[in-house]
Amino acid sequence: MSKPIKVGIVGYGYASKTFHAPFLARLDGYDLVTISSSDASKVKADWPNMKVVSSPEAIFSDPEIELVVIPTPNDTHYPLSRDALAAGKHVVVDKPFTLNVDEALKLKEQAEKAGKLLSIYHNRRWDSGFRTVEKILNDGCLGDIKYYESHFDRFRPAVRQRWREADIPGAGIWYDLAPHLMDQVLQYFGKPTGITVDLGKIRPGAEAVDYFHAILEYPDKKVVLHSTTLAAAPMPIYIIHGMKGSYVKYGLDPQEDCLKQGEYPKDDSWGIDVNTGIVTLSQDDKLITEEWPNEKGNYGGYYNAIHDAIRLGKPNPVTPSEAIDIMKLIEAGILSAKEKRTVENIF
């Protein structure tokens, strides 16, 4: 059996505390040894025996650490990933990969030259919803898909004092939530031919984008991606129409809420979404409606794949090239919103 991968996490904010540390501290094949933080007490409250250092550099210079995880503010992704790769570490960096395509391309080239794994944490591929829609599309029961709409809506009317809502590069939900929806669409349908985007700051006092509506062009279908911070009423997360039927699903994957409450996968009940979607199919000139069972989600699947990529040489679960495609869409969307036009020739 191979030795565990020793891991250091840079920072201990929301993403580190919720999505990364709980898995890396418990999954077989990993040994989470160090977390860098300016407030050691926050780390010690959750992990009393954890080694806490005050700077990322202390992690990068530790010869025992093989994998560095970077779930930090978006504008730090490039310099921290660059420095970790330069120190000879494998790197997992949270989405969005970087602030722009140029930075992403530089990191991809650096990782290739160093012979190190560089992966981007697009955990929503391990959502129950993503896996369920993937199964529906592969099943073919809806026929040729002609319309796909995906939402990531919330009700957060008050602007909070945090970096994600500040007037700084990489803030706002176009950088925070759109990459999730884009990554799923690229997995389902491949690269679009164009994108038309409306970005807004709709809450009083909003400094960063808190609304987006994006239309992705494909030769044979329309794709709509939407998010708002003012959705008090339940909204569908998936609306899919095909030539033989439709699928509509309410309710986000439950894993994030469970992790926020300190829960962790212990048995087969983890990742079960009780909000079942509805399939409506055309059969014998009649419309038949039935529930479609949800697939189980498990964000730990990402880190299981990272382990196998490092130790067994298996594929990187989310490659830099895939994340670069998302950065191209992010940039094209910003241009589209600014110039109020459809942007084509993105890839």
Helices and strands as residue ranges (DSSP letters): E 5-10, H 14-15, I 16-20, H 21-24, E 30-36, H 40-46, E 51-53, H 56-60, E 67-70, G 74-76, H 77-86, E 90-94, H 101-114, E 118-121, G 123-126, H 128-139, E 145-151, G 163-165, H 173-176, H 178-189, E 194-200, E 211-218, E 221-228, E 236-242, E 245-250, H 255-260, E 277-283, E 286-292, H 300-312, H 320-339, E 343-344
